[in-house]
Every structure is written in structure tokens, then in C-alpha cells.
Amino acid sequence: MSHQGKYHLTKDGLKNLKEEYQGLLKAKKASLTKEAPPFLHSEELNTEFVAFREDIEYLNSRIEELEYVLKNFELIKTPAQEEKNKVHLGAHIVVEANGQQDEFLVVGTLEANPTAGKISEDSPVGRALLGHKIGDKVEISSPIKITYKIKKIKY
């Protein structure tokens, strides 16, 4: 969870969550019209029934989770002009580490996906880079020591 109990989301992140939510509601509606498999199958609990129940429980808990997020989110805004030279949420940054360039988008925890280059504001790297400017060298020890030099910041 992020600051003030709000989830920080980009416009794309919000759009994706809303689409997932609508999809889940449709799936829930469809599951209500589907007949549950028989509870007992001979003397044992029917595995299809168990799987059906688990799917419905997962569906309901994910719907509740998304409803909570959609009531408690804050859109990531572009910072004021005088702050655009620093790393904030929503910043596309280019860094250099160990002679290699890397590109990140700093996002809220819910959207974090390191393999897609989206790092969380709460991750060790994200937290360390926040507030720094182009040219700054930021050292992060997690689990090995790496120095990131900020090359570019774009919003």
C-alpha cells in the first residue's frame, strides 16, 4: 500500500484495472447461470465441485479487491515544471549501471512489473531514485552494491 492509503496509478494502469473489473463482473454473472457440478460424486467430494467453488471464491475476492482499489486510488500526475528535473512517480528514467543503460518507469506498487521495466516506488531501486536529478549517482545495496547514474528523466 502506498502513502495515505491511496494506490498510485497511471492512466493506463487505471484503464487496465477497470477492464479487468468489468471482465470479472461478466465472468461472475456467467458463473451464476452455470449450474454447479454435483457436490458429491460417489462417496468422495467431487473435484469439479471443489474447483468450481474455488474459482467463484477467487472471482469474488478479486472483485472485492478491485472495488477497494477503484475507490482508493490517486492518478499519478505530471509534476510541476520546476520539479520535472527530479525523479517522481510516473517518471520515465534512463540510468547507467555497470556501463549498461537501463530504462524504467517509476509506478505505484500495483503496476510494478520489473520485467516490463516498471519499477515500484516502494522497491529498493525506486525508493532510492525518487527525488534525484540527472547526473546524480545513487548507490543501492540490494543484495549487491550497484551505482545508478541518472542520464535522462522524462514525463
C-alpha positions in Angstrom: 0.0 0.0 0.0 1.2 3.5 -0.7 1.1 6.8 1.0 -2.2 8.0 2.7 -3.7 4.6 2.0 -4.0 5.5 -1.7 -3.0 3.3 -4.6 -1.0 5.3 -7.2 -2.0 4.5 -10.7 -1.1 5.7 -14.2 -3.9 6.3 -16.7 -3.0 3.0 -18.4 -3.0 1.2 -15.1 -6.4 2.6 -14.2 -7.8 1.6 -17.6 -6.4 -1.9 -17.2 -7.9 -2.4 -13.8 -11.3 -1.1 -14.9 -11.2 -3.6 -17.9 -10.3 -6.4 -15.6 -13.0 -5.5 -13.2 -15.7 -5.4 -15.9 -14.4 -8.8 -17.2 -14.7 -10.3 -13.8 -18.2 -9.0 -13.3 -19.2 -10.6 -16.6 -17.5 -13.9 -15.5 -19.3 -13.7 -12.2 -22.7 -13.2 -14.0 -21.9 -16.1 -16.3 -21.0 -18.3 -13.4 -24.3 -17.6 -11.7 -26.2 -19.0 -14.7 -23.9 -22.0 -14.8 -25.0 -25.0 -12.8 -22.6 -26.1 -10.1 -21.3 -29.6 -10.6 -22.8 -32.2 -8.2 -21.4 -31.8 -4.7 -20.8 -35.5 -4.1 -19.5 -37.9 -6.7 -19.9 -41.4 -5.3 -18.5 -41.2 -1.7 -15.9 -38.5 -2.4 -16.1 -34.8 -2.8 -16.3 -34.1 -6.5 -13.1 -32.4 -7.6 -15.0 -30.4 -10.2 -17.3 -29.0 -7.5 -14.2 -28.0 -5.4 -12.6 -26.3 -8.4 -15.9 -24.6 -9.2 -16.1 -23.3 -5.6 -12.5 -22.1 -5.6 -13.0 -20.3 -8.9 -16.1 -18.5 -7.5 -14.2 -17.6 -4.3 -11.2 -16.3 -6.2 -13.6 -14.3 -8.5 -15.4 -12.7 -5.6 -12.2 -11.9 -3.7 -10.6 -10.3 -6.7 -13.8 -8.3 -7.5 -13.7 -7.0 -3.8 -10.0 -6.2 -4.1 -10.5 -4.2 -7.3 -13.6 -2.4 -5.9 -11.5 -1.3 -3.0 -8.6 -0.1 -5.3 -11.1 1.8 -7.5 -12.4 3.6 -4.5 -9.0 4.4 -3.1 -6.7 5.4 -6.0 -4.9 8.5 -7.0 -3.9 9.2 -10.5 -0.2 9.9 -11.0 0.1 13.5 -12.1 2.9 15.1 -14.0 4.9 17.2 -11.5 5.1 21.0 -11.7 7.7 22.3 -14.2 10.3 23.1 -11.6 10.1 19.5 -10.3 10.4 17.8 -13.7 14.2 17.6 -13.3 13.8 15.2 -10.4 12.6 11.6 -10.3 8.9 11.3 -9.2 6.2 8.8 -9.7 5.4 8.5 -13.4 8.9 9.4 -14.5 10.5 7.5 -17.4 14.2 7.4 -16.5 17.3 6.2 -18.2 20.1 5.2 -15.9 23.5 3.7 -16.4 24.7 0.9 -14.2 27.9 -1.1 -14.7 28.4 0.5 -18.1 24.9 -0.5 -19.3 21.9 1.7 -19.9 18.6 0.7 -18.4 15.2 2.4 -18.7 12.5 2.4 -16.0 9.1 3.8 -15.5 8.5 4.6 -11.8 5.0 3.5 -10.8 2.8 2.6 -7.8 3.1 -0.8 -6.3 0.1 -2.3 -8.1 1.5 -1.6 -11.5 5.1 -2.7 -10.8 6.4 -5.2 -13.3 10.2 -5.2 -13.4 10.4 -7.4 -16.5 8.4 -4.8 -18.3 10.6 -2.0 -17.0 8.0 -0.8 -14.5 9.5 -0.4 -11.0 7.6 0.3 -7.9 8.1 3.5 -5.8 8.4 1.1 -2.9 11.1 -1.1 -4.4 14.7 -0.6 -3.2 15.7 0.9 -6.6 12.6 3.0 -7.0 12.8 4.4 -3.4 16.5 5.3 -3.8 16.0 7.1 -7.1 13.0 9.2 -6.1 13.9 12.9 -5.7 17.2 12.6 -7.6 18.3 14.6 -10.6 20.0 13.9 -13.9 23.7 13.4 -13.2 23.1 12.1 -9.7 24.8 8.9 -8.7 22.7 6.7 -6.5 24.1 3.7 -4.7 21.9 0.8 -4.0 22.9 -2.3 -2.0 20.3 -5.0 -2.6 21.7 -7.7 -2.5 24.9 -6.4 -4.3 26.1 -2.8 -4.5 25.1 -1.1 -7.7 25.6 2.5 -8.6 23.0 4.0 -10.9 23.8 7.2 -12.7 20.7 9.1 -13.8 21.0 10.0 -17.5 17.5 11.1 -18.5 14.2 11.9 -16.9 11.0 12.3 -18.9 7.4 12.8 -18.0 
